[in-house]
């Protein structure tokens, strides 16, 4: 956002007189010893706080990864299932990256966003656990809508905001969707590792580790794409906010509200709808009903994201002189009716 100017500066511009020293009047720069001290202390606190947050996130992550590491040490082949569980999410994130019709994003920023999301996911794990214990609403619709959805989508968006968002290469609205998708992939990666290791740890001693791992990895593979879709939606609005600074707050909040709502709705319904379908159609069975519901739900929300990306691509081509015309904004279930 362009810096706002004091009336003195504006008057100088009109008069064409730039000779007046406005230091400490309407402008400021580090000149005196006290200025330099304040400047140095501010940077130390600012960067120190960021470093402290990252160190705390890293410490929590290392603690949480003790269980997955123990499982892998017991049977290294289990690590393969950790990787396979995020393949669908990785392919989806790759498609969103490919759909970016502007310049390709630097690999370094994508990797950092992925790693930051892995680290920040631990904050969501702590908040979810503490909130569930203190409020006593764990596993309820209120818990998913008020805690899980908003918290998880916020930490994923923060993984984009604290680094990639600040860089010059984040130079298009659609870049937000790309980095959001990568953040969702990072979140899914650590969440899947934790879920798989927990299920293996809780299995009976007689259970085959690889069979148990393959079963839970399949279930987690279905959950991963959702994280990518939800955070790509929030990321798209983060990108929109960057180029509309006067309304940045409401735009970011809209993206988070949409992402948190569809995330919470998935968590609430995925434990109910497959059972209802299986009861209504016994021949299908719960497993097929579960897989079918997750695919249909992700496809429906993914289509919402696809329409936004597609319209951006069409408009981009049109304004660059391609023959495709610019279409009117498409209505979604979240938009008010046109008048």
Secondary structure, 3 states (H helix, E strand, C coil): CCCCCCHHHHHHHHHCCCCCCCECCCECCCCCHHHHHHHHHHHHHHHHHHHHHHHHHHHHHHHHHHHHHHHHHHCCCHHHHHHHCCHHHHHHHHHHHHHCCCCCCCHHHHHHHHHHHHHHHHHHHHHHHHHHHHHCCCCCHHHHHHHHHHHHHHHHHHHHHCCHHHCCCCCCHHHHHHHHHHHHHHHHHHHHHHHHHHHHHHCCCCCCHHHHHHHHHHHHHHHHHHHHHHHHHHHHHHHHHHCCHHHHHHHHHHHHHHHHHHHHHHHHHCCCHHHHHHHHCCCCCHHHHHHHHHHHHHHHHHHHHHHHHHHHHHHHHHHCCCCCCCCCCCCCCCCCCCC
